[in-house]
Each structure stands twice: as structure tokens, then as C-alpha cells.
């Protein structure tokens, strides 16, 4: 299912469905007040946003005080499977994957997932999608009697009905990881007290989760280095051009020609580096075209040549990565590799990756950010000046990181 179709279904099917279901829930509440008793079986719903999954660790640890690992289920689109297995928030058998391969596959897998959670007797759900109507309907049909989710109290964001028993107000001034913490705190509140919540989010901090490769994974990635002509005295610099964003979220793309210019500048000024171009399997053709654009034996594409754990291993063996605001910027937070992240239509105030060595380059134009959870990442902009970042600025940032790693 493409993004446009999913938005269409969410708007023109989800909206009336939320309206009708809210009427039914409202009538039920006239006779049966939701229980204040804490649950014991939890469903987490985070359908999309691969990178956001990296930020859920603190929230999950908070919830462990009430919900054991064995009594927690996680529902997500199937594209999130690899990262969720790596994060290990729930037992593998409690991972509920919803297919995105066509409407029939989506509906069939969703119904099977709902059957499983209802059979398990899930009594609490936390909808981590901020304004998706599909996810709030999933929470309702899961059978959970306590349902935590974002609620637009005064019209901020999409209409989702009144299906959540614990409606949380989205705070656009907090980092997304802090919002996840607020939702965990809300799950323990009595019915009817929100939107207020007597909870102070802790300061934003690097994630605690770390990735440790096996000896076999390190050997596999070093063998990949050798096929790219790597020499033991060379340091690895990664460029993640994220070419798939041209279809998904084109406004946050930084053009391939700019990545090529950064690569050429770095290769000319830093003789001890080798540049590897990363990307998903579907980006292989675009990344290979970028390799040809750079036209240097010290710059090679590794797009589609690693699985997820090998990609993370690649991060542990590299000095620095340049990427736009995307999943890999957050994945790298699991390692000690430095990351330079280019922001434009979204704000680092909310979405800054939680790694230990993160540098953000953000122009901060008056029109930026134009994306928010309220508008579903829609914008009337057709010329992303916010991403008009000079390649020389990026090159200088990379050189600073390389100098620091040498102890200069």
C-alpha cells in the first residue's frame, strides 16, 4: 500500500468509522463507566516510523513495573519486523505484524492480529500513532478496556472520535521520546482526569540500548570492506542519501548531487578515508548512480548488501555518517558512530536522534518546520529551501568529527 492510498483510507474510511464507533462508545459510557483498575496485559501499537521504535526503550522500561514482558504485545507494519526483533521489547511470538502488501493482505493480517490479542485477553492498549484513525480503531477492536492515545481536545490534529479512555494532549514543544514517556504515565491514571497529568518528563538523553555485533558479523562486514578496496589504515565515512524519500517524503531529501559534492570534497581533503554509500535494497539503483556521479575508486556503494544487523555492524566500524532526517539517523544511536543529520521540513526539537555523538545541521527558516503531527506530514511547499544546505558546511562538519576522533 502506498502512502497516498493509506492516507485516503485513513481519511475517508477512518473518519466516518471513528464517528460511528464514538457514538456507540458514548452510549455505552452512559451505562458503564470505564474501570480504574490497572490492567495486566498490554498492547503497544506503533504501525509506522522505523526510527521512532529506537526511542521507545525508556517507555517500555517504565511500563514493565505493571506489565511483564510476556504479557506485552506489539503491533506494527511488517516493514518494522527486523528493527523490532533487534530492540527485543516483546517476545518474538508477541510481535503482531500487519502486512502493507495490498489491501487484502493488510486486512487479512490485521484481522488475525486482532483475533490473537482478543484471545490473549489484552486489557490495556497504548496507541503510539499520534493522529492515525486506523490505530485508534485497532485499539478499540483489540478489546482493551483501557485505551491510551493522543486526543485533539480543541481541534489540534485529525478527528479521531472519543475512542480513547485516556486521551493525552500532544505537546509540540517536547521531544517525541518524552511524549512516549507521557503516554506511559497516562496509562496509570484514573479514568476522567486527563488532559491534565501531574508528570514531569525527564530531560532528553541518549538511549540506553546498545548494539554489539558478533565476531562473525564483524568478519562479514570487513570482508565487504575489502571488496570495496578498503585498506586497514583507512577510516570509513558513510553517506546515506536515502533516495527512497523522493517518493515517500520528498521535501526532506538532500539531493544526490549534493552528497556527491561532499564525497568529492572529502576525498580530496582527507586522504585517509574511504566513503561507502549506504541504502536499502530498493535504493540500490539510485545509490549506484550516485557512486558513478562521485567517480572515485575510494567511494563505493554497499546499498542492499547488508541485512539489518550487518548494517548496524557497519556503523560500529565507521567513523561518521551523513544522512537526512530518516530511519538510519536513529538506528545509528545504537552505536558510538558519529552522525551528522540534515533537518529541514521537520524540527530537531522533536525528532533529534538520541545517539551519543549527534550533530544537527538545520537552517531554521521562518517556514520550517512545515511538517507536524497535526498535518500528517503534508505541506504545500514544492521547493524545499529548508534543505538548501551548502555541501561545504557538511564537509566541514565531517572533518571536525574526523579530527576529534584522532584526538586533535
C-alpha positions as CSV (number, residue, x, y, z in Angstrom):
1,X,0.0,0.0,0.0
2,X,1.4,3.4,-1.0
3,X,1.4,6.4,1.3
4,X,-1.3,8.2,-0.7
5,X,-3.7,5.2,-0.6
6,X,-3.1,4.8,3.2
7,X,-3.9,8.5,3.8
8,X,-7.0,8.2,1.6
9,X,-8.3,5.2,3.5
10,X,-7.5,6.8,6.9
11,X,-9.4,9.9,6.0
12,X,-12.4,8.7,4.0
13,X,-12.9,5.4,5.8
14,X,-11.4,6.1,9.2
15,X,-13.2,9.3,9.8
16,X,-16.8,8.0,9.5
17,X,-15.7,4.8,11.3
18,X,-14.4,6.8,14.2
19,X,-17.6,8.9,14.2
20,X,-19.9,5.9,14.3
21,X,-17.8,4.0,16.8
22,X,-17.6,7.0,19.1
23,X,-21.4,7.2,19.2
24,X,-21.5,3.6,20.2
25,X,-18.8,4.1,22.9
26,X,-20.6,7.2,24.2
27,X,-23.9,5.3,24.6
28,X,-22.1,2.5,26.4
29,X,-20.4,5.0,28.8
30,X,-23.9,6.3,29.8
31,X,-24.5,3.0,31.5
32,X,-21.0,1.6,32.1
33,X,-18.2,3.8,33.4
34,X,-14.7,2.7,32.3
35,X,-12.8,0.9,35.1
36,X,-10.0,2.5,37.0
37,X,-8.4,-0.9,37.7
38,X,-5.0,-1.2,36.2
39,X,-4.6,-3.9,33.6
40,X,-2.1,-6.8,33.4
41,X,-1.9,-7.4,29.6
42,X,-0.7,-4.6,27.3
43,X,-0.9,-3.9,23.6
44,X,1.5,-1.4,22.1
45,X,0.5,0.0,18.7
46,X,3.2,1.6,16.5
47,X,2.4,0.9,12.9
48,X,4.9,3.1,11.1
49,X,8.1,5.2,11.7
50,X,11.0,2.7,11.9
51,X,13.2,5.3,13.6
52,X,10.7,6.1,16.3
53,X,11.0,2.5,17.5
54,X,14.5,3.2,18.7
55,X,13.2,5.8,21.1
56,X,10.7,3.5,22.9
57,X,13.2,1.9,25.4
58,X,12.6,4.2,28.4
59,X,8.8,4.0,27.9
60,X,8.9,0.2,27.8
61,X,11.0,0.0,30.9
62,X,8.5,2.3,32.8
63,X,5.7,0.0,31.7
64,X,7.5,-3.1,33.0
65,X,6.5,-2.1,36.5
66,X,2.9,-3.0,35.6
67,X,3.1,-5.2,32.5
68,X,5.6,-8.1,32.3
69,X,7.4,-8.8,29.1
70,X,5.4,-12.0,28.5
71,X,2.2,-10.0,28.9
72,X,3.1,-7.3,26.4
73,X,2.3,-7.4,22.7
74,X,3.5,-5.1,19.9
75,X,1.5,-4.4,16.7
76,X,3.4,-2.9,13.7
77,X,3.6,-2.9,9.9
78,X,5.7,-5.8,8.6
79,X,8.4,-3.4,7.5
80,X,9.3,-2.9,11.2
81,X,9.9,-6.6,11.9
82,X,13.7,-6.5,11.8
83,X,14.2,-3.5,13.9
84,X,11.6,-4.6,16.5
85,X,13.3,-8.0,16.8
86,X,16.6,-6.2,17.4
87,X,15.0,-4.0,20.0
88,X,13.5,-7.0,21.7
89,X,10.7,-5.2,23.5
90,X,8.4,-8.2,23.5
91,X,8.9,-12.0,23.0
92,X,9.1,-12.9,19.3
93,X,5.8,-14.6,19.4
94,X,4.1,-11.4,20.8
95,X,5.1,-9.4,17.7
96,X,2.0,-8.8,15.6
97,X,2.8,-7.8,12.1
98,X,0.4,-6.2,9.7
99,X,1.1,-6.5,6.0
100,X,1.4,-3.5,3.8
101,X,1.4,-5.6,0.6
102,X,-2.0,-4.7,-0.8
103,X,-5.4,-4.1,0.8
104,X,-6.3,-7.8,1.0
105,X,-3.0,-8.6,2.8
106,X,-3.5,-5.6,5.1
107,X,-7.0,-6.6,6.2
108,X,-6.2,-10.3,6.5
109,X,-3.2,-9.8,8.7
110,X,-4.9,-7.2,10.7
111,X,-7.9,-9.4,11.5
112,X,-5.5,-12.2,12.5
113,X,-3.6,-9.9,14.8
114,X,-6.8,-8.6,16.4
115,X,-8.0,-12.2,16.9
116,X,-4.8,-13.0,18.7
117,X,-4.9,-10.1,21.1
118,X,-8.6,-10.7,21.9
119,X,-7.9,-14.3,22.6
120,X,-5.0,-13.3,24.9
121,X,-7.3,-11.0,26.8
122,X,-5.4,-7.8,26.4
123,X,-6.9,-5.2,28.7
124,X,-4.8,-2.1,28.0
125,X,-3.6,-0.5,24.8
126,X,-1.3,2.4,24.1
127,X,-1.7,3.8,20.6
128,X,1.7,5.4,19.8
129,X,0.5,6.8,16.4
130,X,-0.3,10.4,17.1
131,X,-3.2,11.1,14.9
132,X,-3.9,8.0,12.8
133,X,-7.5,7.0,12.8
134,X,-6.7,3.4,11.9
135,X,-4.6,2.9,15.1
136,X,-7.3,4.2,17.4
137,X,-9.8,1.9,15.8
138,X,-7.4,-1.0,16.2
139,X,-7.1,-0.2,19.9
140,X,-10.9,-0.2,20.2
141,X,-11.3,-3.5,18.4
142,X,-8.5,-5.1,20.3
143,X,-10.9,-5.4,23.2
144,X,-8.7,-3.3,25.6
145,X,-10.9,-1.6,28.2
146,X,-8.1,1.0,29.0
147,X,-7.1,2.7,25.8
148,X,-4.4,5.4,25.9
149,X,-4.0,7.6,22.8
150,X,-3.5,11.2,21.6
151,X,-6.7,13.2,21.7
152,X,-7.3,16.5,19.9
153,X,-9.1,18.3,22.8
154,X,-9.6,21.6,21.0
155,X,-9.2,20.6,17.4
156,X,-5.4,20.2,17.3
157,X,-4.9,17.5,14.7
158,X,-7.2,15.0,13.0
159,X,-10.6,14.0,14.4
160,X,-10.3,10.5,16.0
161,X,-13.5,10.4,17.9
162,X,-13.7,9.7,21.6
163,X,-12.5,6.1,21.5
164,X,-9.6,6.5,23.9
165,X,-10.4,6.2,27.6
166,X,-7.2,8.0,28.4
167,X,-6.8,10.9,25.9
168,X,-3.4,12.5,26.0
169,X,-2.8,16.0,24.7
170,X,0.1,16.1,22.2
171,X,2.7,18.6,23.4
172,X,4.6,20.0,20.3
173,X,7.3,21.5,22.5
174,X,8.6,18.2,23.8
175,X,10.9,15.6,22.1
176,X,9.0,12.6,20.8
177,X,10.7,10.3,23.3
178,X,9.3,12.5,26.1
179,X,5.8,12.2,24.6
180,X,6.2,8.4,24.7
181,X,7.0,8.7,28.4
182,X,3.9,10.8,29.0
183,X,1.8,8.2,27.4
184,X,3.2,5.5,29.7
185,X,2.5,7.7,32.7
186,X,-1.1,8.3,31.4
187,X,-1.7,4.6,31.3
188,X,-1.6,4.5,35.1
189,X,-4.0,7.5,35.6
190,X,-7.6,7.1,36.7
191,X,-10.3,7.5,34.2
192,X,-11.5,11.0,33.5
193,X,-8.5,13.1,34.9
194,X,-6.8,13.8,31.6
195,X,-5.9,16.1,29.8
196,X,-4.0,17.3,32.9
197,X,-1.3,15.0,34.1
198,X,1.0,15.5,37.1
199,X,4.1,14.2,35.4
200,X,7.3,16.0,34.5
201,X,9.2,14.3,31.7
202,X,12.9,13.7,32.4
203,X,15.4,15.5,30.3
204,X,16.2,14.1,26.8
205,X,19.1,11.7,27.0
206,X,20.8,9.2,24.7
207,X,19.1,5.8,24.5
208,X,20.4,3.1,26.8
209,X,20.2,0.3,24.3
210,X,23.5,-0.7,22.6
211,X,24.2,-3.0,19.6
212,X,27.0,-5.5,19.9
213,X,28.0,-7.4,16.8
214,X,29.1,-11.0,16.8
215,X,32.6,-11.9,15.6
216,X,31.0,-13.4,12.5
217,X,29.2,-10.2,11.7
218,X,32.3,-8.2,12.1
219,X,34.2,-10.5,9.8
220,X,31.4,-10.4,7.3
221,X,31.4,-6.6,7.2
222,X,35.2,-6.4,7.0
223,X,35.0,-8.8,4.0
224,X,32.6,-6.3,2.4
225,X,35.1,-3.5,3.1
226,X,37.7,-5.5,1.3
227,X,35.5,-5.9,-1.8
228,X,35.3,-2.1,-1.8
229,X,39.1,-1.8,-1.9
230,X,39.4,-0.8,1.8
231,X,42.9,-0.6,3.3
232,X,43.5,-1.2,7.1
233,X,44.8,2.4,7.5
234,X,41.7,3.9,6.1
235,X,38.7,5.3,8.1
236,X,35.2,4.7,6.9
237,X,32.8,7.6,6.2
238,X,29.2,6.7,5.4
239,X,26.9,8.8,3.2
240,X,23.2,7.8,3.4
241,X,21.5,9.6,0.5
242,X,18.1,8.0,1.3
243,X,17.0,8.1,-2.3
244,X,13.6,6.4,-1.5
245,X,12.5,9.7,0.1
246,X,11.9,11.1,-3.4
247,X,8.6,9.0,-3.3
248,X,7.9,8.9,0.4
249,X,8.7,12.3,1.9
250,X,10.4,14.3,-1.0
251,X,10.7,17.6,0.9
252,X,13.2,16.2,3.4
253,X,15.6,14.9,0.6
254,X,19.0,16.4,0.2
255,X,19.8,15.9,-3.5
256,X,22.3,13.2,-4.7
257,X,24.4,15.9,-6.4
258,X,25.0,17.5,-3.0
259,X,26.1,14.1,-1.5
260,X,28.4,13.7,-4.5
261,X,29.9,17.1,-3.9
262,X,30.5,16.3,-0.2
263,X,32.1,13.0,-1.2
264,X,34.4,14.7,-3.8
265,X,35.5,17.3,-1.2
266,X,36.2,14.8,1.5
267,X,38.2,12.5,-0.8
268,X,40.3,15.5,-2.0
269,X,40.9,16.8,1.6
270,X,41.1,13.6,3.6
271,X,43.5,11.0,2.0
272,X,43.0,8.5,4.9
273,X,39.3,7.9,4.3
274,X,37.1,5.6,2.2
275,X,33.5,6.5,1.6
276,X,30.8,3.9,1.5
277,X,27.3,4.8,0.2
278,X,24.5,3.0,2.2
279,X,20.9,2.3,1.3
280,X,18.1,-0.2,1.4
281,X,17.8,-2.9,-1.3
282,X,15.1,-0.8,-3.1
283,X,17.6,2.1,-3.3
284,X,20.4,0.1,-4.9
285,X,20.0,1.6,-8.4
286,X,19.9,5.1,-7.1
287,X,22.9,4.6,-4.9
288,X,24.9,3.0,-7.7
289,X,24.1,6.1,-9.8
290,X,25.5,8.2,-7.0
291,X,28.7,6.2,-7.0
292,X,29.1,6.8,-10.7
293,X,28.5,10.5,-10.1
294,X,31.3,10.7,-7.5
295,X,33.5,8.7,-9.8
296,X,36.3,7.7,-7.4
297,X,37.8,4.3,-6.6
298,X,37.6,5.3,-2.9
299,X,33.8,5.7,-3.0
300,X,31.7,2.5,-3.3
301,X,28.0,1.6,-2.9
302,X,27.1,-1.0,-0.3
303,X,23.3,-0.4,-0.7
304,X,21.4,-3.7,-0.4
305,X,24.5,-5.7,0.5
306,X,23.8,-6.0,4.3
307,X,21.0,-7.2,6.4
308,X,19.9,-5.0,9.4
309,X,22.4,-6.5,11.9
310,X,25.2,-6.2,9.3
311,X,24.2,-2.6,8.7
312,X,24.5,-1.9,12.5
313,X,27.9,-3.7,12.5
314,X,28.9,-1.4,9.6
315,X,28.0,1.5,11.9
316,X,30.2,0.2,14.7
317,X,33.2,0.1,12.3
318,X,32.7,3.5,10.8
319,X,33.7,7.0,12.0
320,X,30.8,9.1,10.9
321,X,27.6,9.1,8.7
322,X,25.9,11.9,6.9
323,X,22.2,11.5,6.4
324,X,19.0,13.4,6.2
325,X,16.3,13.1,8.9
326,X,15.4,9.4,8.4
327,X,15.5,6.0,10.0
328,X,19.2,5.3,9.7
329,X,19.9,8.5,11.7
330,X,18.0,6.9,14.6
331,X,19.4,3.4,14.0
332,X,22.9,4.8,14.5
333,X,22.0,5.8,18.0
334,X,22.5,2.1,18.9
335,X,26.2,2.5,18.2
336,X,29.0,5.0,19.0
337,X,29.4,6.2,15.4
338,X,29.1,10.0,15.0
339,X,26.1,11.1,12.9
340,X,25.5,14.4,11.1
341,X,21.8,14.8,10.5
342,X,20.3,17.3,8.0
343,X,16.9,18.6,9.1
344,X,14.5,20.8,7.0
345,X,10.8,20.3,6.9
346,X,10.7,18.7,10.4
347,X,12.2,20.1,13.6
348,X,15.1,18.5,15.6
349,X,13.4,19.8,18.7
350,X,11.0,16.9,18.4
351,X,12.9,14.4,16.2
352,X,16.6,14.7,17.0
353,X,18.2,11.2,17.1
354,X,19.1,10.1,20.6
355,X,22.7,9.0,19.9
356,X,25.8,9.9,21.9
357,X,27.5,11.7,19.0
358,X,24.9,13.6,17.1
359,X,25.3,16.8,15.2
360,X,22.3,18.5,13.6
361,X,22.5,20.9,10.6
362,X,19.3,22.9,10.4
363,X,18.7,26.2,8.7
364,X,15.8,27.2,10.8
365,X,13.9,29.1,8.2
366,X,10.8,31.0,9.2
367,X,8.6,28.5,7.3
368,X,10.3,25.5,8.9
369,X,9.1,23.1,10.2
370,X,6.2,22.8,7.8
371,X,5.6,19.1,8.8
372,X,3.9,18.3,12.1
373,X,1.9,15.5,13.6
374,X,-1.1,17.9,13.1
375,X,-0.9,18.0,9.3
376,X,0.1,14.4,8.7
377,X,3.4,15.5,7.0
378,X,1.5,17.3,4.3
379,X,2.8,20.6,3.0
380,X,2.0,22.9,0.1
381,X,5.7,23.6,-0.4
382,X,7.2,22.5,-3.7
383,X,10.6,24.0,-3.3
384,X,12.4,22.7,-0.1
385,X,14.6,25.7,0.6
386,X,15.0,24.4,4.1
387,X,17.2,21.7,2.7
388,X,19.3,24.1,0.7
389,X,22.3,23.3,2.9
390,X,25.7,24.1,1.4
391,X,27.8,21.0,0.9
392,X,30.8,22.8,2.2
393,X,29.1,23.2,5.6
394,X,28.5,19.4,5.7
395,X,32.1,18.7,4.6
396,X,33.4,20.9,7.4
397,X,31.3,19.1,10.0
398,X,32.6,15.7,8.8
399,X,36.2,17.0,9.0
400,X,35.5,18.2,12.6
401,X,34.3,14.8,13.6
402,X,37.3,13.1,11.9
403,X,39.7,15.5,13.7
404,X,38.1,14.8,17.1
405,X,38.3,11.0,16.6
406,X,42.1,11.5,16.1
407,X,42.3,13.4,19.4
408,X,43.3,16.6,17.6
